[in-house]
Amino acid sequence: MAGLSARSVAVNAACQVVIFLYLLDEETSMVVLASAGVGAAIEIWKVTRAFEVTLKRTATGLPYPSVRDRASYSTSETARHDADAMRYMSYALYPLVLGYAAYSLAYKPHRSWYSWVLNTAVSSVYMFGFVLMCPQLYLNWKLKSVAHLPWRQLTYKFLSTIVDDLFAFVIKMPTLHRLAVFRDDLVFVVYLIQWKVYGVDRARRNEYGYSPAE
C-alpha cells in the first residue's frame, strides 16, 4: 500500500454501493445494473485487501465488521499524507453535502424518506465524487512522483475511459450516471499531467501492487 491512498479505496467502495442502490431504485438497463453490481463487489473486495477487516460481535451477539489500517501502512509516510488529504477534502465536502440535502428536502419531490436519503447520497457522489479521487493526486503531489504504470496497463486505462464515454451515450441510464462518466476523465487527465511533470518512481507500487524495482 506504499504510495496508495487506502482511504480512497474505502470511500470508493461506499460510493459504488450507493450508486448500485440508486440504479436498482430507478428504471435502468440490466447491463448498467449488472456492471454497477459487479463494480461494487470488486470495490468491497479491495477494502479487504487495503485494510485489516475482521468480524466482531456486540454485547447482544450481533456481528459487525471492524476495519483498521494495516500495521505496515499506518506507520508509513503515505498514511500521514493520506489522512491530511481526506481532512482537507472534508472541510469543503461536508458543508456542500449537508446544504444540498436541505435544498433537496425543501424544493424537490421524493417518493419516501428512503428515496430522499438515496437521491441525496447519489447526487452528492455524482456531483462531488471527483473530489474523492483527489487524495491519490495529492499523494502524487506530496511525493513528487507517480507510481510506475506499464504501458499495457496505461493503455488499458486509456481505452477503458474511451469505452465508458461511448457507453454513456449508447446505453439507457439516468442522466446523473451519464454525466459522472465524464467527471472521471478529468482526474485521468490530471494524472497524466503529473506523470509527465514529476516522472516515475520505479520503487513505488502502483494500484495493481506492481513495483518494477522489486
C-alpha positions as CSV (number, residue, x, y, z in Angstrom):
1,M,0.0,0.0,0.0
2,A,3.0,2.4,0.0
3,G,2.1,5.4,-2.2
4,L,-1.5,4.4,-2.5
5,S,-4.5,6.1,-0.8
6,A,-6.2,3.5,1.4
7,R,-8.9,5.9,2.4
8,S,-9.8,6.5,-1.2
9,V,-10.3,2.7,-1.6
10,A,-12.8,2.7,1.3
11,V,-14.7,5.8,0.1
12,N,-14.9,4.5,-3.5
13,A,-16.4,1.3,-2.2
14,A,-19.1,3.3,-0.3
15,C,-19.8,5.4,-3.4
16,Q,-20.2,2.3,-5.6
17,V,-22.7,0.7,-3.2
18,V,-24.7,4.0,-3.2
19,I,-24.7,4.1,-7.0
20,F,-25.8,0.5,-7.2
21,L,-28.7,1.0,-4.8
22,Y,-29.7,4.1,-6.8
23,L,-29.7,2.3,-10.1
24,L,-31.6,-0.5,-8.5
25,D,-34.3,2.0,-7.5
26,E,-34.5,3.6,-11.0
27,E,-35.6,2.1,-14.3
28,T,-32.1,1.2,-15.5
29,S,-30.8,-1.1,-18.2
30,M,-29.8,-4.5,-16.8
31,V,-26.5,-4.1,-18.5
32,V,-25.7,-1.0,-16.4
33,L,-27.2,-2.5,-13.3
34,A,-25.1,-5.7,-13.6
35,S,-22.0,-3.6,-14.3
36,A,-22.6,-1.5,-11.3
37,G,-23.2,-4.5,-9.1
38,V,-20.0,-6.2,-10.1
39,G,-18.1,-3.0,-9.7
40,A,-19.5,-2.5,-6.1
41,A,-18.5,-6.1,-5.3
42,I,-14.9,-5.6,-6.5
43,E,-14.6,-2.3,-4.6
44,I,-15.7,-4.0,-1.4
45,W,-13.2,-6.8,-2.0
46,K,-10.5,-4.1,-2.4
47,V,-11.3,-2.8,1.1
48,T,-10.5,-6.3,2.5
49,R,-7.1,-6.1,0.8
50,A,-6.2,-2.5,1.7
51,F,-7.3,-2.8,5.4
52,E,-7.4,-5.4,8.1
53,V,-11.1,-6.4,8.2
54,T,-12.3,-8.7,11.0
55,L,-15.7,-9.6,12.3
56,K,-16.5,-8.7,15.9
57,R,-19.7,-9.1,17.9
58,T,-21.6,-6.6,20.0
59,A,-22.8,-7.4,23.6
60,T,-26.0,-8.8,22.1
61,G,-24.1,-11.1,19.8
62,L,-24.7,-9.2,16.5
63,P,-21.7,-9.4,14.2
64,Y,-20.2,-6.2,12.7
65,P,-17.1,-5.6,10.6
66,S,-14.0,-3.9,12.2
67,V,-11.8,-2.0,9.7
68,R,-8.3,-0.7,10.6
69,D,-5.1,0.3,8.8
70,R,-2.6,-2.5,8.2
71,A,0.4,-2.2,10.5
72,S,2.8,-1.6,7.6
73,Y,0.7,1.2,6.3
74,S,-0.2,3.1,9.5
75,T,3.4,3.9,10.2
76,S,4.3,5.0,6.6
77,E,4.7,8.5,5.2
78,T,1.8,7.7,2.8
79,A,-0.6,7.2,5.7
80,R,0.1,10.7,7.0
81,H,-0.3,12.4,3.6
82,D,-3.5,10.3,3.0
83,A,-5.0,11.5,6.3
84,D,-4.2,15.1,5.5
85,A,-5.8,14.9,2.1
86,M,-9.0,13.4,3.5
87,R,-9.1,16.1,6.2
88,Y,-8.7,19.0,3.8
89,M,-11.3,17.5,1.5
90,S,-13.8,17.1,4.3
91,Y,-13.7,20.9,5.1
92,A,-15.3,21.6,1.7
93,L,-17.3,18.4,1.1
94,Y,-19.4,18.1,4.3
95,P,-21.0,21.6,4.2
96,L,-21.8,21.1,0.5
97,V,-23.4,17.8,1.1
98,L,-25.5,19.0,4.0
99,G,-26.5,22.1,2.1
100,Y,-27.6,20.1,-0.9
101,A,-29.6,17.6,1.4
102,A,-31.5,20.6,2.9
103,Y,-32.2,22.1,-0.5
104,S,-33.4,18.7,-1.9
105,L,-35.7,18.2,1.1
106,A,-37.2,21.7,0.7
107,Y,-37.6,22.0,-3.0
108,K,-37.7,18.5,-4.7
109,P,-40.4,15.9,-4.5
110,H,-39.5,12.4,-3.2
111,R,-41.4,9.2,-3.0
112,S,-40.3,8.4,0.6
113,W,-37.7,9.2,3.2
114,Y,-35.6,6.4,1.7
115,S,-35.8,8.0,-1.7
116,W,-34.7,11.3,-0.3
117,V,-31.7,9.8,1.5
118,L,-30.7,7.7,-1.5
119,N,-31.1,10.6,-4.0
120,T,-29.2,13.0,-1.8
121,A,-26.4,10.4,-1.3
122,V,-26.1,9.5,-5.0
123,S,-26.3,13.2,-6.2
124,S,-23.5,14.0,-3.7
125,V,-21.5,11.1,-5.1
126,Y,-22.1,12.3,-8.7
127,M,-21.5,16.0,-8.1
128,F,-18.6,15.8,-5.7
129,G,-17.3,12.3,-6.5
130,F,-14.3,13.7,-8.4
131,V,-13.1,15.2,-5.1
132,L,-13.0,11.7,-3.6
133,M,-10.4,10.8,-6.2
134,C,-8.1,13.7,-5.3
135,P,-6.3,12.1,-2.4
136,Q,-4.3,9.9,-4.8
137,L,-3.4,13.1,-6.8
138,Y,-2.5,14.8,-3.5
139,L,-0.2,11.9,-2.6
140,N,1.5,12.2,-6.0
141,W,2.0,15.9,-5.4
142,K,3.5,15.4,-2.0
143,L,5.8,12.6,-3.0
144,K,6.6,14.5,-6.3
145,S,6.3,11.3,-8.3
146,V,3.8,8.8,-9.7
147,A,3.9,5.0,-9.5
148,H,5.3,3.2,-12.5
149,L,2.5,2.1,-14.7
150,P,3.5,-0.4,-17.5
151,W,2.3,0.7,-21.0
152,R,-0.1,-2.2,-21.2
153,Q,-1.9,-1.1,-18.1
154,L,-1.8,2.6,-19.1
155,T,-3.3,1.7,-22.5
156,Y,-6.0,-0.3,-20.7
157,K,-6.9,2.7,-18.6
158,F,-7.0,5.0,-21.7
159,L,-9.2,2.6,-23.7
160,S,-11.4,2.0,-20.6
161,T,-12.0,5.7,-20.4
162,I,-13.0,6.0,-24.0
163,V,-15.3,2.9,-23.9
164,D,-17.0,4.4,-20.8
165,D,-17.6,7.6,-22.7
166,L,-19.2,5.9,-25.6
167,F,-21.1,3.6,-23.3
168,A,-22.7,6.6,-21.7
169,F,-24.2,7.8,-25.0
170,V,-25.5,4.4,-26.2
171,I,-27.0,2.6,-23.1
172,K,-30.1,3.8,-21.3
173,M,-29.1,5.2,-17.9
174,P,-30.0,8.1,-15.5
175,T,-28.6,11.5,-16.6
176,L,-26.6,11.8,-13.4
177,H,-24.9,8.5,-14.0
178,R,-24.1,9.6,-17.6
179,L,-22.5,12.9,-16.5
180,A,-20.4,11.1,-13.8
181,V,-18.6,9.2,-16.6
182,F,-17.0,12.4,-17.9
183,R,-16.1,13.5,-14.4
184,D,-13.6,10.6,-14.2
185,D,-11.9,11.8,-17.4
186,L,-10.8,15.0,-15.7
187,V,-9.0,13.1,-13.0
188,F,-7.3,10.8,-15.6
189,V,-6.0,13.9,-17.4
190,V,-4.6,15.4,-14.2
191,Y,-2.8,12.0,-13.5
192,L,-1.3,12.1,-17.0
193,I,0.0,15.7,-16.3
194,Q,1.6,14.6,-13.0
195,W,3.1,11.6,-14.8
196,K,4.7,14.0,-17.3
197,V,5.8,16.7,-14.8
198,Y,7.0,14.6,-11.8
199,G,8.3,11.5,-13.6
200,V,8.0,7.9,-12.4
201,D,9.3,6.4,-9.1
202,R,10.1,2.8,-10.1
203,A,10.4,1.8,-6.4
204,R,6.8,2.8,-5.7
205,R,4.0,0.3,-6.0
206,N,1.1,1.1,-8.4
207,E,-2.6,0.3,-7.7
208,Y,-2.0,-3.2,-9.0
209,G,0.7,-3.8,-6.4
210,Y,3.4,-3.9,-9.1
211,S,6.9,-2.5,-8.3
212,P,9.5,-2.7,-11.1
213,A,12.3,-2.2,-8.7
214,E,11.4,-5.4,-6.9
